[in-house]
Amino acid sequence: MDYSKFEMMTTKPVKRLILQMAIPSVIIMLVSAIYNLTASYFVVHLGTNAVAAIGVSFPMQAIIQAIGFFFGQGAGNYISRALGAKENEKAEKMAATGFFTAFFISTLLSIICLLFLTSFAKMLGATDNILPYAKDYLRLIMISAPFMVSSFMLNNILRFQGAANLAVIGIIAGALLNIGLTPLFIFTFNMGMTGAALATMISQIVSSVLLFVIGYWNKSIVKISYSNITLKAVVFKNIINGGTPSLLRQALLSISTVLLNHAAGNYGESVIAAISIVGRIVMIAAAIVLGIGQGFQPVCGFNYGAKLYNRVRVGFWFTVRSTTVFLLIMAIVGFVFSTELISLFGTDDKMVTDVGSHALRFQCLILPLSAFIIVMNQMLQTTGKTLPASILALSRQGLFLIPLIYTIVPLWGILGIELCPPIADAFTFIFTIILGRKALRELSSGG
């Protein structure tokens, strides 16, 4: 890491710098969201149970993502602050330790899940009709889990160095491969759900290998080398401090999705499919917000490490305003064209379309508030404020959504399932304002 990067991150106008950092991050997040939708789009032709199986499998994918984000964000947050403080050797040791530890743990998880695949599929909410599809899909997803974790991990390490443009190469290559292979395997080779999973597995392996090669050979960024592994408590403490909010957020997302799948399953596979489709559509809008916020994070980390707190504050509010306007536009489009959007992924099942369009409209009413929630969590996490970041990360799923599933769904049935996510978002927004005020005051007063 040369000092020209340090100079750029700490002296270039903040708004222009965030936009520069955000462009590759937005591309990465958008491409990732699209290729998550790819399976749903092509699987539609296999029937409602197949679409529902994708939704049932999502919590396990969220756990895989949680591991990748835990180590990637944990190592990445520390790396950006270390580079801001010009402690490059510490950054390299953190990158290597985080990467190889993540690969080992995800391999262990993969083995356990494959040994108890049927039990895991049922636990995730698969009904008897969905189970065969879910097992076909999950089997290959779990084989590819270590590579999926590696992709998330490496993407974060590159991004926190301000090198998200390099991560674009691996992510886009994997996404394009997935988009091309999915219809080929499903229709041309008549492989059904196994084909959808195989396409994802191959694309994840290719993506992770490319990202690792970039991370190992590029001399302008922190090098990931086995020789830099440091099994010291302080290294893992920093990973835990920086990554816990992401782990909690993704783990609780997985748990709440499982509970929502079980609640929806009481009303049939069509409801599970509808909720799954809505979640993936909303994910596209959220992915772009996350991408813009991820453009802010290296700027935040470098300048916080360099004690340039005013630049952090200016960057935070610029990011919040930009993402809120974007989500407002997306919410209007989603509300007006909800039926058409659901129909793209809902086969010819009328119940999927009806439930999905209602749920999407409810979600759009509250969608713009998510910008402040996401960016505040990113700032707290990047500046090393582990406790408030962790509390905020678990609030949406743990404090609000899960209790709502147990309270309003029994009372309101399918309407309750449709309303749970947006009501949880509204409560989370209020909670974020309360929790984030102290951090913003500290930045205004000079840290």
MARLUM-230045 format. One record per residue (C-alpha): residue number from 1; residue in one letter; x, y, z. Coordinates in pm, 1 decimal. Example, Ala and Ser with C-alpha at 12.3 -4.5 7.8 and 13.67 -1.06 7.14 Angstrom:
2
NODE tordo marmi     east    north       up
NODE     1     A   1230.0   -450.0    780.0
NODE     2     S   1367.0   -106.0    714.0
REM end
This chain:
447
NODE tordo marmi     east    north       up
NODE     1     M      0.0      0.0      0.0
NODE     2     D    174.0    316.9   -116.1
NODE     3     Y    128.7    658.4     40.5
NODE     4     S    -43.6    794.5   -270.4
NODE     5     K   -346.2    583.0   -169.9
NODE     6     F   -329.3    727.5    182.0
NODE     7     E   -308.8   1081.4     42.9
NODE     8     M   -603.9   1020.1   -185.7
NODE     9     M   -822.7    873.4     89.7
NODE    10     T   -750.4   1150.4    337.6
NODE    11     T   -731.1   1463.6    118.5
NODE    12     K   -954.0   1418.9   -187.5
NODE    13     P  -1301.2   1584.3   -157.5
NODE    14     V  -1516.5   1342.3     38.9
NODE    15     K  -1823.5   1335.3   -184.2
NODE    16     R  -1623.0   1274.8   -499.8
NODE    17     L  -1415.6   1009.9   -321.3
NODE    18     I  -1721.6    820.9   -198.3
NODE    19     L  -1870.8    816.8   -547.1
NODE    20     Q  -1539.9    689.8   -685.4
NODE    21     M  -1525.7    413.1   -423.2
NODE    22     A  -1897.8    337.2   -457.1
NODE    23     I  -1910.3    268.8   -831.1
NODE    24     P  -1728.8    -68.8   -821.0
NODE    25     S  -1903.8   -159.7   -492.5
NODE    26     V  -2246.3    -86.0   -642.4
NODE    27     I  -2157.8   -293.5   -948.3
NODE    28     I  -2049.6   -581.7   -725.3
NODE    29     M  -2362.2   -569.3   -507.6
NODE    30     L  -2597.4   -522.9   -802.3
NODE    31     V  -2441.7   -805.4  -1000.1
NODE    32     S  -2454.4  -1029.3   -691.0
NODE    33     A  -2822.6   -946.9   -637.2
NODE    34     I  -2903.7  -1011.6  -1001.8
NODE    35     Y  -2732.3  -1343.7  -1002.6
NODE    36     N  -2920.3  -1436.1   -685.1
NODE    37     L  -3236.6  -1361.1   -881.6
NODE    38     T  -3120.8  -1565.0  -1179.2
NODE    39     A  -3196.1  -1897.1  -1014.7
NODE    40     S  -3546.3  -1780.9   -915.2
NODE    41     Y  -3618.5  -1651.8  -1265.6
NODE    42     F  -3529.1  -1976.6  -1442.8
NODE    43     V  -3655.6  -2206.4  -1166.8
NODE    44     V  -4001.8  -2053.1  -1216.9
NODE    45     H  -4046.1  -2296.0  -1505.6
NODE    46     L  -4003.1  -2591.3  -1268.2
NODE    47     G  -4312.6  -2493.4  -1066.5
NODE    48     T  -4414.6  -2326.2   -740.6
NODE    49     N  -4248.5  -2590.8   -520.6
NODE    50     A  -3915.5  -2529.3   -692.9
NODE    51     V  -3945.0  -2152.5   -639.5
NODE    52     A  -4035.7  -2215.6   -275.5
NODE    53     A  -3728.8  -2440.6   -241.2
NODE    54     I  -3508.1  -2145.8   -336.0
NODE    55     G  -3671.5  -1946.6    -56.0
NODE    56     V  -3626.8  -2231.2    189.6
NODE    57     S  -3259.2  -2257.5     97.3
NODE    58     F  -3198.1  -1885.6    146.5
NODE    59     P  -3139.8  -1904.4    526.2
NODE    60     M  -2850.3  -2146.1    474.2
NODE    61     Q  -2704.5  -1915.8    210.2
NODE    62     A  -2744.1  -1632.3    460.9
NODE    63     I  -2540.8  -1831.5    715.1
NODE    64     I  -2267.2  -1885.3    455.6
NODE    65     Q  -2275.9  -1513.8    381.5
NODE    66     A  -2266.2  -1441.7    754.4
NODE    67     I  -1936.7  -1629.5    790.8
NODE    68     G  -1788.4  -1449.7    491.7
NODE    69     F  -1904.4  -1109.6    616.6
NODE    70     F  -1795.3  -1182.2    972.7
NODE    71     F  -1435.7  -1245.7    869.8
NODE    72     G  -1439.6  -1003.0    576.4
NODE    73     Q  -1586.7   -711.2    767.4
NODE    74     G  -1393.4   -799.4   1082.8
NODE    75     A  -1060.8   -809.5    901.6
NODE    76     G  -1151.7   -533.9    657.6
NODE    77     N  -1253.6   -277.6    919.4
NODE    78     Y   -922.8   -330.6   1098.7
NODE    79     I   -726.5   -322.0    772.5
NODE    80     S   -871.2     15.4    667.6
NODE    81     R   -793.1    169.8   1007.7
NODE    82     A   -442.7     15.5   1008.8
NODE    83     L   -369.8    154.6    663.5
NODE    84     G   -501.9    492.3    775.5
NODE    85     A   -253.6    476.7   1064.5
NODE    86     K     22.0    356.1    819.8
NODE    87     E     56.5     16.0    993.0
NODE    88     N     80.2   -195.1    676.7
NODE    89     E    239.8   -506.3    830.4
NODE    90     K    -46.7   -544.5   1075.2
NODE    91     A   -292.4   -514.5    785.8
NODE    92     E   -123.5   -800.6    595.9
NODE    93     K   -125.0  -1031.0    898.4
NODE    94     M   -493.3   -959.3    955.8
NODE    95     A   -583.5  -1031.0    592.4
NODE    96     A   -408.0  -1369.4    586.7
NODE    97     T   -536.5  -1484.6    925.2
NODE    98     G   -894.2  -1386.8    848.4
NODE    99     F   -900.0  -1549.1    506.5
NODE   100     F   -760.3  -1891.3    597.1
NODE   101     T   -960.7  -1915.0    919.5
NODE   102     A  -1280.9  -1840.6    729.3
NODE   103     F  -1204.7  -2111.0    472.6
NODE   104     F  -1143.5  -2372.5    743.6
NODE   105     I  -1461.1  -2293.1    939.6
NODE   106     S  -1682.4  -2289.5    629.2
NODE   107     T  -1539.8  -2626.2    520.7
NODE   108     L  -1633.3  -2772.1    859.4
NODE   109     L  -1988.1  -2629.4    828.6
NODE   110     S  -2020.1  -2776.9    480.8
NODE   111     I  -1930.4  -3127.2    599.2
NODE   112     I  -2178.4  -3115.5    888.8
NODE   113     C  -2465.8  -2993.5    670.2
NODE   114     L  -2404.1  -3254.9    402.3
NODE   115     L  -2411.2  -3532.2    663.4
NODE   116     F  -2752.2  -3417.4    790.8
NODE   117     L  -2896.8  -3268.8    471.2
NODE   118     T  -3257.0  -3388.3    511.6
NODE   119     S  -3280.1  -3265.7    869.0
NODE   120     F  -3135.8  -2926.6    773.5
NODE   121     A  -3379.8  -2887.1    482.9
NODE   122     K  -3678.6  -2959.3    709.5
NODE   123     M  -3542.4  -2727.9    976.7
NODE   124     L  -3521.9  -2448.9    716.9
NODE   125     G  -3894.4  -2484.2    648.5
NODE   126     A  -3919.1  -2738.2    365.2
NODE   127     T  -4257.0  -2910.4    351.2
NODE   128     D  -4290.3  -3265.2    217.6
NODE   129     N  -4364.8  -3127.1   -129.8
NODE   130     I  -4069.5  -2887.7   -125.8
NODE   131     L  -3816.6  -3125.3     34.0
NODE   132     P  -3688.9  -3306.5   -282.0
NODE   133     Y  -3625.6  -2974.3   -458.2
NODE   134     A  -3462.6  -2820.9   -151.3
NODE   135     K  -3225.7  -3116.2   -103.5
NODE   136     D  -3118.6  -3111.7   -468.6
NODE   137     Y  -3039.6  -2742.0   -442.4
NODE   138     L  -2879.1  -2740.7    -95.8
NODE   139     R  -2647.1  -3033.2   -162.3
NODE   140     L  -2435.2  -2848.4   -418.4
NODE   141     I  -2469.0  -2514.6   -242.8
NODE   142     M  -2306.8  -2665.7     66.4
NODE   143     I  -2025.8  -2821.7   -137.9
NODE   144     S  -1947.5  -2474.3   -270.1
NODE   145     A  -1980.8  -2306.6     72.6
NODE   146     P  -1603.9  -2262.5    137.6
NODE   147     F  -1566.8  -2089.8   -199.1
NODE   148     M  -1871.6  -1869.9   -137.7
NODE   149     V  -1724.9  -1764.3    196.7
NODE   150     S  -1391.8  -1694.6     28.0
NODE   151     S  -1561.0  -1468.6   -227.3
NODE   152     F  -1735.2  -1263.5     41.8
NODE   153     M  -1416.5  -1248.9    246.4
NODE   154     L  -1188.5  -1140.6    -38.0
NODE   155     N  -1441.0   -891.1   -170.0
NODE   156     N  -1448.2   -718.1    168.9
NODE   157     I  -1070.0   -719.2    210.5
NODE   158     L  -1022.6   -555.4   -130.1
NODE   159     R  -1304.5   -308.9    -72.7
NODE   160     F  -1177.7   -184.4    263.3
NODE   161     Q   -843.4   -103.3    100.5
NODE   162     G  -1019.5    116.2   -152.0
NODE   163     A   -957.2   -146.2   -422.3
NODE   164     A  -1316.0   -249.9   -493.5
NODE   165     N  -1244.3   -200.2   -864.9
NODE   166     L  -1025.3   -512.8   -850.1
NODE   167     A  -1298.4   -713.6   -677.9
NODE   168     V  -1532.9   -633.9   -967.8
NODE   169     I  -1333.2   -866.4  -1193.3
NODE   170     G  -1394.1  -1180.0   -988.3
NODE   171     I  -1754.1  -1102.1   -897.0
NODE   172     I  -1866.0  -1017.3  -1251.0
NODE   173     A  -1690.3  -1320.7  -1397.2
NODE   174     G  -1873.4  -1547.3  -1153.1
NODE   175     A  -2206.6  -1373.9  -1210.1
NODE   176     L  -2191.8  -1391.7  -1589.7
NODE   177     L  -2094.0  -1757.8  -1568.3
NODE   178     N  -2388.4  -1829.6  -1339.4
NODE   179     I  -2634.1  -1645.9  -1562.2
NODE   180     G  -2511.2  -1841.4  -1864.7
NODE   181     L  -2491.1  -2184.7  -1702.6
NODE   182     T  -2823.7  -2181.3  -1513.6
NODE   183     P  -3056.4  -2206.5  -1817.6
NODE   184     L  -2809.2  -2438.7  -1990.1
NODE   185     F  -2812.0  -2688.3  -1703.9
NODE   186     I  -3184.1  -2657.5  -1622.7
NODE   187     F  -3328.1  -2674.6  -1975.5
NODE   188     T  -3067.5  -2800.7  -2222.9
NODE   189     F  -2929.3  -3072.1  -1993.0
NODE   190     N  -3264.8  -3119.6  -1815.7
NODE   191     M  -3099.9  -3114.7  -1470.5
NODE   192     G  -3377.6  -2925.9  -1284.8
NODE   193     M  -3289.8  -2791.3   -940.6
NODE   194     T  -2956.0  -2971.5   -946.6
NODE   195     G  -2867.2  -2770.1  -1255.7
NODE   196     A  -2948.6  -2440.2  -1083.5
NODE   197     A  -2729.4  -2535.0   -787.6
NODE   198     L  -2447.5  -2665.7  -1008.9
NODE   199     A  -2437.6  -2334.7  -1198.2
NODE   200     T  -2407.7  -2147.2   -869.7
NODE   201     M  -2137.4  -2382.7   -741.0
NODE   202     I  -1919.0  -2350.2  -1051.4
NODE   203     S  -1956.8  -1971.7  -1063.9
NODE   204     Q  -1863.6  -1933.5   -696.2
NODE   205     I  -1551.5  -2147.4   -736.5
NODE   206     V  -1437.7  -1945.6  -1038.5
NODE   207     S  -1510.3  -1615.1   -864.3
NODE   208     S  -1322.9  -1705.1   -545.1
NODE   209     V  -1018.7  -1835.8   -734.4
NODE   210     L   -996.6  -1516.7   -940.5
NODE   211     L  -1028.6  -1296.5   -631.8
NODE   212     F   -758.1  -1494.7   -452.1
NODE   213     V   -519.1  -1462.8   -747.1
NODE   214     I   -581.4  -1087.9   -754.6
NODE   215     G   -525.7  -1060.6   -379.6
NODE   216     Y   -208.2  -1269.0   -385.5
NODE   217     W    -26.8  -1123.3   -685.4
NODE   218     N   -122.6   -753.5   -689.2
NODE   219     K    158.2   -562.8   -515.2
NODE   220     S    -37.8   -238.8   -470.6
NODE   221     I   -273.4   -391.5   -212.8
NODE   222     V   -245.8   -592.5    107.2
NODE   223     K   -108.0   -933.6     16.8
NODE   224     I   -283.0  -1251.5    131.5
NODE   225     S    -11.0  -1504.9    206.6
NODE   226     Y     -9.1  -1819.4    419.7
NODE   227     S    319.3  -1703.6    574.3
NODE   228     N    140.2  -1402.2    727.6
NODE   229     I   -102.5  -1607.8    937.9
NODE   230     T    -80.2  -1494.7   1299.9
NODE   231     L   -269.6  -1706.1   1553.6
NODE   232     K   -271.0  -1444.8   1827.8
NODE   233     A   -565.1  -1358.7   2048.8
NODE   234     V   -545.1   -989.6   1962.1
NODE   235     V   -593.8  -1065.9   1590.1
NODE   236     F   -909.1  -1269.9   1651.5
NODE   237     K  -1031.0  -1010.1   1899.7
NODE   238     N  -1015.9   -747.2   1626.6
NODE   239     I  -1195.8   -977.3   1382.8
NODE   240     I  -1466.5  -1041.0   1641.8
NODE   241     N  -1500.5   -671.5   1721.4
NODE   242     G  -1527.5   -569.2   1357.4
NODE   243     G  -1726.0   -866.4   1228.2
NODE   244     T  -1976.9   -939.5   1504.2
NODE   245     P  -2237.7   -688.3   1378.4
NODE   246     S  -2238.8   -853.2   1034.5
NODE   247     L  -2250.2  -1201.6   1187.1
NODE   248     L  -2543.1  -1110.7   1409.1
NODE   249     R  -2728.9   -939.5   1127.1
NODE   250     Q  -2689.6  -1229.0    883.9
NODE   251     A  -2745.0  -1501.5   1144.4
NODE   252     L  -3066.0  -1339.1   1264.9
NODE   253     L  -3172.0  -1286.2    903.2
NODE   254     S  -3135.7  -1660.4    858.5
NODE   255     I  -3331.8  -1740.0   1175.5
NODE   256     S  -3612.0  -1493.9   1099.9
NODE   257     T  -3639.8  -1624.3    742.3
NODE   258     V  -3670.9  -1979.9    872.1
NODE   259     L  -3945.5  -1872.3   1112.5
NODE   260     L  -4124.4  -1677.7    839.9
NODE   261     N  -4099.6  -1980.3    607.7
NODE   262     H  -4254.7  -2202.5    874.1
NODE   263     A  -4531.7  -1947.7    937.2
NODE   264     A  -4595.6  -1910.8    562.9
NODE   265     G  -4591.5  -2288.8    520.1
NODE   266     N  -4909.9  -2310.1    726.2
NODE   267     Y  -5086.6  -2139.3    434.4
NODE   268     G  -4925.9  -2340.6    154.3
NODE   269     E  -4618.7  -2351.4    -67.3
NODE   270     S  -4749.2  -2056.7   -272.9
NODE   271     V  -4713.0  -1821.7     23.9
NODE   272     I  -4354.7  -1937.2     86.4
NODE   273     A  -4277.4  -1876.1   -281.9
NODE   274     A  -4437.6  -1529.7   -274.6
NODE   275     I  -4245.0  -1414.1     32.4
NODE   276     S  -3923.3  -1548.7   -117.3
NODE   277     I  -3976.2  -1355.0   -441.4
NODE   278     V  -4050.2  -1029.8   -256.9
NODE   279     G  -3734.9  -1070.2    -49.1
NODE   280     R  -3521.1  -1112.7   -358.5
NODE   281     I  -3674.2   -811.7   -535.6
NODE   282     V  -3621.6   -588.0   -232.4
NODE   283     M  -3267.4   -728.6   -215.0
NODE   284     I  -3182.1   -553.4   -543.2
NODE   285     A  -3266.1   -209.3   -402.0
NODE   286     A  -3090.8   -288.5    -73.9
NODE   287     A  -2785.1   -417.2   -263.0
NODE   288     I  -2734.5    -81.4   -433.5
NODE   289     V  -2766.1    101.4    -99.9
NODE   290     L  -2515.5   -138.7     52.7
NODE   291     G  -2284.8    -76.8   -243.7
NODE   292     I  -2296.8    301.1   -199.2
NODE   293     G  -2246.6    254.4    174.8
NODE   294     Q  -1952.2     27.3    104.6
NODE   295     G  -1802.1    310.7    -98.3
NODE   296     F  -1827.8    519.6    217.1
NODE   297     Q  -1673.2    256.3    446.4
NODE   298     P  -1308.0    271.0    328.2
NODE   299     V  -1331.4    650.3    328.6
NODE   300     C  -1472.0    630.0    680.2
NODE   301     G  -1208.4    381.6    799.6
NODE   302     F   -906.5    565.5    655.0
NODE   303     N  -1017.5    905.4    785.4
NODE   304     Y  -1124.8    774.2   1123.7
NODE   305     G   -785.4    605.4   1159.3
NODE   306     A   -619.7    934.9   1059.2
NODE   307     K   -843.5   1121.1   1312.5
NODE   308     L  -1007.5   1331.7   1040.2
NODE   309     Y  -1351.1   1309.5   1200.6
NODE   310     N  -1515.3   1592.8   1008.5
NODE   311     R  -1454.9   1407.0    682.2
NODE   312     V  -1626.0   1102.3    830.8
NODE   313     R  -1930.0   1308.6    931.4
NODE   314     V  -1957.7   1482.3    592.7
NODE   315     G  -1930.0   1147.2    416.1
NODE   316     F  -2194.4    988.7    636.9
NODE   317     W  -2463.2   1247.8    565.3
NODE   318     F  -2383.3   1259.0    194.7
NODE   319     T  -2424.5    880.8    177.5
NODE   320     V  -2750.5    887.5    373.3
NODE   321     R  -2904.9   1155.7    153.4
NODE   322     S  -2799.4    987.1   -170.8
NODE   323     T  -2928.0    643.4    -73.9
NODE   324     T  -3256.3    777.1     64.7
NODE   325     V  -3338.1    951.1   -263.8
NODE   326     F  -3252.0    634.5   -454.8
NODE   327     L  -3474.7    415.9   -235.4
NODE   328     L  -3761.3    662.8   -266.3
NODE   329     I  -3750.0    626.7   -645.5
NODE   330     M  -3729.5    246.5   -618.4
NODE   331     A  -4021.4    240.6   -373.7
NODE   332     I  -4244.1    432.9   -615.7
NODE   333     V  -4154.5    201.1   -903.0
NODE   334     G  -4205.2   -109.0   -688.5
NODE   335     F  -4542.1      8.2   -557.4
NODE   336     V  -4680.8    100.0   -899.8
NODE   337     F  -4554.1   -212.9  -1079.6
NODE   338     S  -4575.1   -465.2   -795.1
NODE   339     T  -4794.4   -714.1   -980.4
NODE   340     E  -4577.3   -707.8  -1291.1
NODE   341     L  -4258.2   -757.3  -1088.7
NODE   342     I  -4397.9  -1055.7   -898.1
NODE   343     S  -4531.3  -1208.4  -1219.2
NODE   344     L  -4177.7  -1223.1  -1358.2
NODE   345     F  -4088.9  -1480.2  -1091.3
NODE   346     G  -4422.9  -1621.8   -983.7
NODE   347     T  -4507.3  -1878.8  -1253.3
NODE   348     D  -4881.0  -1883.9  -1329.9
NODE   349     D  -4981.4  -1933.7   -966.0
NODE   350     K  -5239.4  -1661.9   -889.5
NODE   351     M  -5188.8  -1688.7   -514.5
NODE   352     V  -4814.3  -1625.6   -552.6
NODE   353     T  -4889.0  -1312.4   -755.1
NODE   354     D  -5159.9  -1180.8   -519.1
NODE   355     V  -4970.9  -1238.6   -193.6
NODE   356     G  -4641.5  -1122.5   -342.8
NODE   357     S  -4779.5   -797.4   -490.2
NODE   358     H  -4948.4   -704.2   -160.7
NODE   359     A  -4632.4   -779.4     39.0
NODE   360     L  -4415.6   -580.4   -204.3
NODE   361     R  -4640.9   -275.3   -180.8
NODE   362     F  -4630.7   -281.9    199.0
NODE   363     Q  -4251.9   -309.8    184.5
NODE   364     C  -4225.1    -15.5    -57.7
NODE   365     L  -4413.9    213.0    181.0
NODE   366     I  -4128.8    191.0    430.3
NODE   367     L  -3833.9    118.8    199.0
NODE   368     P  -3669.6    469.2    196.7
NODE   369     L  -3611.3    449.0    572.4
NODE   370     S  -3371.3    159.4    521.2
NODE   371     A  -3101.9    394.4    387.9
NODE   372     F  -3035.5    558.3    724.8
NODE   373     I  -3041.1    220.4    901.8
NODE   374     I  -2788.6     59.3    666.2
NODE   375     V  -2543.0    350.0    649.5
NODE   376     M  -2550.4    409.7   1026.4
NODE   377     N  -2471.1     44.2   1088.4
NODE   378     Q  -2184.8     58.8    838.7
NODE   379     M  -2037.6    368.0   1004.9
NODE   380     L  -2059.8    225.4   1357.7
NODE   381     Q  -1898.9    -97.6   1242.9
NODE   382     T  -1617.3     67.4   1047.0
NODE   383     T  -1526.2    304.1   1331.4
NODE   384     G  -1489.7      9.7   1570.0
NODE   385     K  -1798.9     80.7   1783.0
NODE   386     T  -1874.9   -286.7   1826.6
NODE   387     L  -2146.5   -276.4   2092.1
NODE   388     P  -2382.9    -21.5   1933.2
NODE   389     A  -2315.6   -167.5   1587.6
NODE   390     S  -2397.9   -517.1   1715.5
NODE   391     I  -2713.6   -401.8   1891.4
NODE   392     L  -2830.3   -223.1   1578.4
NODE   393     A  -2741.4   -522.2   1361.1
NODE   394     L  -2960.6   -756.5   1564.9
NODE   395     S  -3245.9   -511.0   1621.9
NODE   396     R  -3436.9   -552.4   1294.4
NODE   397     Q  -3453.7   -930.2   1305.2
NODE   398     G  -3412.9  -1006.7   1676.5
NODE   399     L  -3590.5   -723.1   1856.1
NODE   400     F  -3871.0   -664.8   1608.4
NODE   401     L  -3925.7   -912.4   1322.3
NODE   402     I  -3912.1  -1238.2   1518.8
NODE   403     P  -4150.8  -1114.2   1792.9
NODE   404     L  -4385.7   -983.8   1522.0
NODE   405     I  -4395.4  -1325.9   1354.9
NODE   406     Y  -4520.2  -1473.9   1681.6
NODE   407     T  -4772.4  -1197.2   1752.0
NODE   408     I  -4939.6  -1060.3   1437.4
NODE   409     V  -4921.7  -1369.4   1213.5
NODE   410     P  -5147.2  -1577.7   1443.8
NODE   411     L  -5389.6  -1284.0   1455.6
NODE   412     W  -5389.0  -1172.2   1091.7
NODE   413     G  -5273.3  -1481.2    900.2
NODE   414     I  -5134.9  -1411.2    552.4
NODE   415     L  -5180.5  -1035.9    602.8
NODE   416     G  -4959.6  -1063.9    910.1
NODE   417     I  -4690.3  -1239.6    705.3
NODE   418     E  -4705.1   -957.0    450.2
NODE   419     L  -4683.5   -686.4    718.7
NODE   420     C  -4409.8   -829.5    943.7
NODE   421     P  -4104.7   -702.8    746.0
NODE   422     P  -4220.6   -341.2    688.8
NODE   423     I  -4337.5   -297.2   1048.8
NODE   424     A  -4001.5   -430.1   1169.4
NODE   425     D  -3826.3   -179.8    940.8
NODE   426     A  -4027.7    110.1   1084.8
NODE   427     F  -3938.0     16.8   1443.4
NODE   428     T  -3572.5    -31.8   1344.0
NODE   429     F  -3558.6    317.4   1193.0
NODE   430     I  -3674.3    475.7   1518.2
NODE   431     F  -3428.8    261.7   1713.6
NODE   432     T  -3143.2    362.0   1480.5
NODE   433     I  -3205.8    732.7   1541.4
NODE   434     I  -3187.6    678.5   1916.9
NODE   435     L  -2877.9    457.1   1901.5
NODE   436     G  -2683.6    661.2   1646.9
NODE   437     R  -2716.6   1005.9   1807.5
NODE   438     K  -2420.6    954.4   2040.9
NODE   439     A  -2185.6    848.6   1759.1
NODE   440     L  -2281.8   1149.0   1547.5
NODE   441     R  -2229.5   1386.6   1842.3
NODE   442     E  -1882.1   1239.4   1896.4
NODE   443     L  -1787.8   1302.6   1534.3
NODE   444     S  -1912.4   1661.4   1556.6
NODE   445     S  -1709.4   1723.9   1870.7
NODE   446     G  -1390.1   1576.4   1724.3
NODE   447     G  -1414.5   1211.3   1830.6
REM end
